[in-house]
């Protein structure tokens, strides 16, 4: 009796036929193919931070698509920064984008004329034009 006779003895007769060996080899190949099919999971980007697990996806493409949506889906519904020259596609996170957008929208507040003596605060105004108008009204009153 050879080394592989018991290993491939599928019907329990004490011997391993060519058919049994062939079936066992095919099963081994199928398992190997399956492990190769999911090998991408070992090397893919970690989606834990976004609640995405590669084990939940059959293909790398499905996983990458879900990860992209989780990471950048905020871009579809964020405030439009076009008039300020701010594009969400240039930012990795919503926080980074909102910080840049707020900087672009409100940087005028840092250099505007002080309205303290008139009770006018630039933080109370959305645009520089609104602030300047209120300041002029306060000065002329």
C-alpha positions in Angstrom: 0.0 0.0 0.0 1.4 3.4 -1.0 1.6 6.6 0.8 -1.4 8.1 -1.0 -3.6 5.1 -0.9 -5.2 6.0 2.4 -5.1 9.7 1.7 -7.2 9.4 -1.5 -9.3 6.4 -0.5 -12.7 8.1 -0.8 -14.8 4.9 -0.7 -13.0 3.4 2.3 -11.9 0.1 0.5 -8.3 0.5 1.6 -7.0 1.3 -1.9 -6.9 4.5 -3.9 -8.1 4.1 -7.5 -7.1 6.5 -10.3 -10.6 7.9 -10.2 -10.4 8.6 -6.5 -7.0 10.2 -6.9 -8.3 12.3 -9.8 -11.3 13.5 -7.8 -9.2 14.4 -4.8 -6.8 16.3 -7.0 -9.7 18.2 -8.7 -11.0 19.1 -5.3 -7.6 20.3 -4.2 -7.4 22.4 -7.4 -10.8 23.9 -6.9 -9.9 24.9 -3.3 -6.7 26.5 -4.6 -8.6 28.4 -7.4 -11.0 29.7 -4.7 -8.2 30.9 -2.5 -6.6 32.7 -5.5 -10.0 34.3 -6.4 -10.1 36.0 -3.0 -6.4 36.7 -2.7 -7.0 40.4 -3.4 -8.6 40.7 0.1 -5.1 40.3 1.6 -3.7 43.3 -0.2 -6.7 45.7 -0.7 -7.0 49.1 1.0 -8.4 48.8 4.5 -12.0 49.9 4.7 -12.5 49.5 8.4 -12.6 53.3 9.0 -15.5 53.5 6.6 -17.3 50.4 7.8 -16.4 48.4 4.7 -15.1 44.8 4.9 -13.6 43.0 1.9 -15.1 39.7 3.2 -18.5 41.1 2.4 -17.7 41.3 -1.4 -17.2 38.6 -4.0 -15.0 40.7 -6.3 -12.3 43.3 -5.9 -14.2 45.6 -8.2 -17.4 45.4 -6.0 -15.3 46.2 -2.9 -13.4 49.1 -4.6 -16.7 50.6 -5.7 -18.2 50.3 -2.2 -15.1 51.8 -0.7 -15.1 54.7 -3.1 -18.8 55.4 -2.2 -18.0 55.2 1.5 -15.0 57.5 1.2 -16.3 60.1 -1.3 -20.1 59.8 -1.3 -20.2 63.1 0.6 -19.1 64.9 -2.6 -22.6 64.2 -4.2 -24.5 66.2 -1.6 -22.0 68.8 -0.3 -22.4 72.6 -0.6 -21.5 73.9 -4.0 -18.2 75.8 -3.9 -18.1 76.6 -7.6 -18.4 80.4 -7.2 -15.5 80.3 -4.8 -13.3 78.1 -7.0 -13.5 75.2 -4.6 -14.1 71.7 -6.0 -14.8 68.8 -3.7 -13.0 66.4 -6.0 -9.7 68.0 -4.9 -10.3 67.1 -1.2 -10.0 63.7 0.5 -12.5 64.4 3.3 -15.6 66.5 3.8 -13.9 68.3 6.7 -11.0 69.4 4.5 -13.4 70.6 1.8 -15.6 72.5 4.3 -12.6 74.1 5.8 -11.4 75.3 2.4 -14.8 76.4 1.4 -15.3 78.4 4.6 -11.9 80.0 4.2 -12.8 81.0 0.6 -16.2 82.3 1.6 -15.2 84.2 4.8 -11.6 85.3 4.4 -12.8 88.8 3.7 -13.6 89.0 7.4 -10.0 89.1 8.4 -9.2 92.2 6.3 -12.4 94.2 6.5 -12.8 97.5 8.2 -13.5 97.2 11.9 -17.1 98.0 12.8 -16.8 97.5 16.6 -17.5 101.1 17.4 -20.7 100.9 15.4 -21.8 97.6 16.9 -21.2 95.8 13.6 -19.5 92.4 13.6 -18.4 90.8 10.3 -19.2 87.3 11.8 -22.9 88.3 11.6 -22.8 88.7 7.8 -22.6 86.1 5.1 -21.0 88.4 2.4 -18.6 91.3 2.4 -21.2 93.3 0.5 -23.8 92.8 3.3 -21.3 93.8 5.9 -20.1 96.9 4.0 -23.7 98.0 3.5 -24.5 97.6 7.2 -21.3 99.4 8.2 -22.1 102.3 5.9 -25.7 102.5 7.3 -24.3 102.5 10.8 -21.8 105.3 10.0 -24.5 107.4 8.4 -27.0 107.0 11.3 
